[in-house]
Amino acid sequence: MEVATVYFSLCLATAVYGRNCRLGFFGVLLFAALVTPLLVFYGLLGLRPAKARPKEETDEPMRWWNLK
């Protein structure tokens, strides 16, 4: 019984972490329950989008004569 409680709590923790992904909270929860919470968590870490870089002041391409 304790093992099931720990497994379900790991599934919930993984689902809370992945609630903003494409699958959403319940999709990640179901996938973590079917597979393994640790495998799904590492998958979420590996598939998260890269951080957006701040937008440049101009959209012009960098030219050699514009270098400072």
N, C-alpha and C positions, 0 to 999 in steps of 0.2 A: 504494500500500500504506500509506503514511503517513497519507493522508487517511482511510482506513478505520479505522486505529488511533485516530486522534483522534476520529472520529465515534463509535466504540464506547466509548471512554473517557468521552466526554460523555454517552452513553446510560447508562453505569454510574453516573456521578456524579449524574445526574438521578434514577435509580432509587434510589440510596442516600438522596437527599434526600426522596423520596416514599414511602419504605418504610412509614411509619405512616399513610398515607392509605387510602382505601377500596379502591383497586385493589391495593395492596401492591407489594412490590419487583418481582416478575416482571411484573405488569400494567403498571406504569409503564415498565419496561424494554422490553417489547414495544411499547407505545404510542409510546415515544420512538424506537424503531428504525423503526417504520412512518411516523411523522410526522417531526418534527424535535426533537432534544433541547431546543433553546432555547425552542421554542414550548410544549412540555410543561412545562418548568421555569417559564415565566411563567404557565402555566395553574395549576400547583401553588401558586405564590405568590398568585395571585388567588383561588383557591378554598379556601385554608386557613381553618380556623375561627377566629373571633375569640377573643381571650384571655378566659378566664372571670374575671369580677369576684368578689371575695370576698363571701361570703354575709353579709348583714346580720345584726345581732344578733337582731332580731325580724322576723317575717314580716308584721307589721301594715303596712297602707298608710300613707303619710305624710299626716298631717292638718295643717291650718293651726294648730291649737292645740297640736300636738306640736313645732312648730318651736322651736328654741332660739336 
